[in-house]
Amino acid sequence: MASVSIRDVDKAYGPTVVMKGIDLEVADGEFVVLVGASGCGKSTLLRMIAGLEPITGGEIAIGGERVNELEPRERDIAMVFQSYALYPHLNVRGNLGFSLALRHVPRAEIDAQCRQTAEVLDLGQLLERFPRQLSGGQRQRVAMGRAIVRQPRVFLFDEPLSNLDAKLRIAMRTEIRALHQRLGATSIYVTHDQVEAMTMADRMVVMNDGRIEQVGAPLDVYDRPATLYVARFIGAPSINVLEGVVEGRAALRTRGGQSLPLPAGAGVESGRELSIGVRPEHVVLCADGALAGTVSVVEHLGHETYVYVDTADGRLCALADRALHLAPGAAVALAPAPEALHLFDCASGRRIDAPHKKVAA
Amino acid sequence: MTPPPGPARRRRRGLVEALNATFKHWSLLPAVLLFALLTAYPVVNLLRMAVSTIEFREGGESWSFTPLHNWSLLLADTALAPVVRNTLVFVAVAVAIEMVAGLALALLIGGLTRGKAVMRTLMIIPILVPPVAIGSMFKLMFNHDFGFFNQILGWVGIAPVSWLGSTKLALLSVIIVDVWHWVPFIFLILFAAVEGLPKEVLEAARVDGATRGQLLRRVTLPLLMPALTVALVFRAILAFKTFDEVYLLTGGGPGTSSELLSLHLYKVFFEQNQLGYGALLSVFTIIGVLSLMVLARWLTRRWALR
C-alpha cells in the first residue's frame, strides 16, 4: 500500500498539449475517483500513473518513490480495464494466477492464492472456464480478482463498470466499495458517471479539458462546487443556471428580465455579470415566487417528483411535493432559496464566495 | 370460368408442391454439374491414368490397364528418393525461415507508430512480381562472374562460389529465392493478426508484470496462434508444390540436387512421357498435401477450441 503523488504533470501529443500542471495527492489507503466527461483526460491521467502512457513533464511518485522512468511492471500497481482485458487463451485460474506465474511463484502457492481470491469474489465454480464462456459480470469479477491476487500497492480502475447493465453496475459498485474497505488498498478509479463518483469516492477529482476543476469529498463538491462546470456536472437532474447582471445590492436582473433576490451579504458589486446556480431541491414551487413560468413536464420517480417549468430564462427544474398535482400548462412561480444560491463569475465560471462565508471556511 | 376441383388438378398441385419443397436442392444442380465437370472428372481421370499405361501411336492414344507396371516404375525410380528428400528439406527449411522472418517483420512493423501503410505496400511487391521475372532476376544475381551475391562475397574477401552449379548450394539458392518471394505473404497474414491484437490485453500483461520476452511468449504468440497456423499450413502446401523457381533457376540440377517433386512430375510427364506413372506420382503428391491439410484442420480446430 502506498500514497500516490502527481506533481505538476504535463501531457502533450507532439505539439498538442492535453494536460498542463496536474497536481494531486492520493493518501495511503484512500479511494479517489477521477470523474469528468469523455475526453477530459481522466483515463490518460490514470494511464500515466500506470506507466502505459509517458508523461511530458512533472513527476509521479508511488509510495514516495519517483516512477517516471519505470515500466508498468516495475510500479507494483494493478489495473482493471473497461474491456476487462482478460487473457482469452487462459482459463479463469490462468488469468488470476498470470501475474504470479510471471514472477515464478511456486505452483502450489499460485493455486492457493487463486482459490482464496476466487472465494472472495465468488468465482470458485468458474476456475476452469475460459473468458468467452463467462457473462459480463463474471468477467468483471475475474478482472477484479486478477488485480487483487497480486496485492499491489495501488489499484487503478478504468471505468470498470461501464460495460455492465444498470442493475449489475449498482451491485458491483457496492461490492468494490466493500472490497476496498476490507483490503484498504489505495485506489484510483476513473468514471464518467457522477453517481458512481458520488457513491464510491472518499474524495473525488472533477476533471475538465485536461485540468482538475475541483478536488474534495463528494458532499463538499456537491454543496460547494468550485466552478460552474462542476456545479453542472455533479447532480442529477442538473443544477439550474440563470445568467444576469447584479442590480443594486441584493438582486439579480436575469437575462429573461426577471428579478432574483441574492443572499444577504453576497458581496457582489452592482453591474457585475453573474451565473447563478441553484439545485432543484432548493427551488420552491409557489404561487408568487421570483420567477414565473408554466409547467412543461412532470417527472414522478416514486420517491421524488421533479417539475420542469418554462420561464423567461429557459427551462428550470424544481423538486416538488408528490402530493402536488400539477398539469402541464399550469402557471406557477419558482422561489429559489437565496442562501442556497451558488454564485459564479460569468466570464471565468469561478465560484464567488460571500465574504463572511470565506471567513467561516 | 374456373374448372371444378378434380383428382387431376389435385395431383398437379401435389407435384407443384413437391417441386417447391425440393426446389432448394434442384437449384444446386447447375453448380453440382459444373463441379463434377471441372473437379471430379479430372480427378477420376487422374486415378484412371494412375493404373494405366498410355502410349501415343498412329496419331492417337492407347490406354492399357497396367497397375503393377506403374508401381514397378515407382520402385525403380532412383531419382525419387532424393527428390522426396529435397522436397521435405525445401519445405521445412524455407517455410521455417519464412515463418520466423514474417512474424518478426509483422511484430516489428506492427509496433511502428507511423509508416505502417508504406511498409505494407513495399512488402507486397515481391508477391506481385511474376515468377518468371523472379527466376530471371535471381539467375542474374546468382551469376558466377558478375552476380550480385558473388560481388558481395568479393567485398568481404571470399572467392566467388557457384550458387546454382554446385550440388551443395543449388537447393540453398532456391530456398533463398523462395524466402524472398514468400516472406511477404506470411508477413501480410500475420501483420493483419498483429494489428487485430487486443491492445488492452497486452497492456494488462504489462501491468501484471510481463517483461518483453514474457509478453511475446505468454500473450502475443498464443493470441496469434490461429493466424500462425493458417499461414504455416497455406505456405507449407504451396511450398510442397513449388515448381517455377526450381525450373527457372537450376532445372533441378546439378544432377537431382535441387529437384523438387513438382519438377520431377513435370519431367516424368513431359520429358519421359510416362503418363501413367506420372499420374501415380501425382496421386501420391495429392495425398501428401491432403494429409497436410487434415493436420492443419485438426490444429486449427484445437486452437479454436481453446
Interface residues (C-beta under 8 A of the other chain):
Chain A: A50 G51 L52 E71 P72 R73 I77 A78 M79 F81 Q82 S83 A85 L86 Y87 P88 H89 F98 S99 A101 L102 R103 F130 R146 R150
Chain B: P198 E200 V201 E203 A204 A205 R206 V207 D208 G209 A210 T211 Q214 R218 V219 P222 L223 M225 R306
